[in-house]
Structures are given as structure tokens and as C-alpha cells.
């Protein structure tokens, strides 16, 4: 039986980064970080394709528990059904 391992790591990592950025960075620095990692048209036109990777890990606010659990359930099922990669 396959057990999802990447889904919990991803959801936990996103939550951890959101809490850490809120706790450790000042409001201005956090907003600058979010703006630089945003997948807006300006960033993509400037050739900053690294934003595609970083935007998948950075969220403005930590997810509320019901949403985090729902994301975990959906990603966990997808990983179970189709494999990790």
C-alpha cells in the first residue's frame, strides 16, 4: 500500500513558511518578498521564472485548518492514486 508522503510535507511546509515569514519578517519585508515571488505578469515578462517555483510555497496568510486539511486530503488522494511525481 502506498502512503502519501509528499502531500503532508508540502502542506506543512507551506504553513511553516507562512508562519515563519509572519513572525520573523517585518511587514514591509514580508510584502516585498511576496511581491517578488508573485506570478504577476510583470515578474513573468521580466524573465523571473523562478517565481513559478517560489509562488507555490509562499502564501500571504497561513491557511485556516479546514482549508489545510482539505488541501491535504486532495493532494494525499492524488499522490496515492497517481504516485508522488
C-alpha positions as CSV (number, residue, x, y, z in Angstrom):
1,X,0.0,0.0,0.0
2,X,1.3,3.4,-0.9
3,X,1.3,6.0,1.8
4,X,1.3,9.7,0.7
5,X,4.5,11.4,1.9
6,X,4.9,14.5,-0.2
7,X,1.4,15.9,0.4
8,X,1.8,16.2,4.2
9,X,5.4,17.7,3.6
10,X,4.1,20.2,1.1
11,X,1.1,21.4,3.2
12,X,3.2,21.5,6.3
13,X,6.0,23.4,4.5
14,X,3.6,26.0,3.1
15,X,2.1,26.5,6.6
16,X,5.5,26.7,8.2
17,X,6.8,29.2,5.7
18,X,3.7,31.4,6.2
19,X,4.0,31.4,9.9
20,X,7.8,32.0,9.9
21,X,7.5,34.9,7.4
22,X,4.8,36.5,9.5
23,X,6.8,36.0,12.7
24,X,10.4,36.8,11.6
25,X,10.0,39.4,8.9
26,X,8.7,42.9,9.3
27,X,5.5,43.8,7.4
28,X,7.4,45.8,4.7
29,X,10.0,43.0,4.2
30,X,7.2,40.4,4.0
31,X,5.3,42.4,1.5
32,X,8.4,42.9,-0.6
33,X,9.1,39.1,-0.5
34,X,5.5,38.3,-1.5
35,X,5.6,40.8,-4.3
36,X,8.9,39.5,-5.7
37,X,7.6,35.9,-5.7
38,X,4.3,36.8,-7.2
39,X,3.4,35.2,-10.5
40,X,2.1,38.5,-11.9
41,X,2.6,39.5,-15.5
42,X,5.4,41.9,-14.7
43,X,7.6,39.3,-13.0
44,X,7.0,36.7,-15.7
45,X,7.7,39.3,-18.5
46,X,10.9,40.2,-16.8
47,X,12.1,36.6,-17.1
48,X,11.7,35.7,-13.5
49,X,10.5,32.2,-14.0
50,X,11.9,31.2,-10.6
51,X,8.7,32.9,-9.3
52,X,6.8,29.9,-10.6
53,X,8.6,27.7,-8.1
54,X,8.6,30.1,-5.2
55,X,5.0,31.1,-5.6
56,X,4.0,27.5,-5.0
57,X,5.5,27.7,-1.5
58,X,4.7,31.3,-0.4
59,X,1.2,32.3,0.7
60,X,0.2,35.6,2.2
61,X,-1.5,34.1,5.2
62,X,-1.4,30.7,6.8
63,X,-4.3,28.6,5.8
64,X,-7.1,28.0,8.2
65,X,-7.3,24.5,9.5
66,X,-10.3,23.3,7.4
67,X,-8.6,24.5,4.2
68,X,-5.3,23.0,5.1
69,X,-7.0,19.7,5.8
70,X,-8.9,19.8,2.6
71,X,-5.7,20.5,0.6
72,X,-4.0,17.7,2.4
73,X,-6.9,15.3,1.6
74,X,-6.9,16.3,-2.1
75,X,-3.2,16.1,-2.6
76,X,-2.9,13.0,-0.5
77,X,-5.5,11.2,-2.6
78,X,-3.8,12.4,-5.8
79,X,-0.5,11.1,-4.6
80,X,-2.0,7.8,-3.5
81,X,-3.8,7.3,-6.8
82,X,-1.2,8.6,-9.2
83,X,2.2,8.4,-7.4
84,X,4.3,11.2,-5.9
85,X,5.7,12.5,-9.2
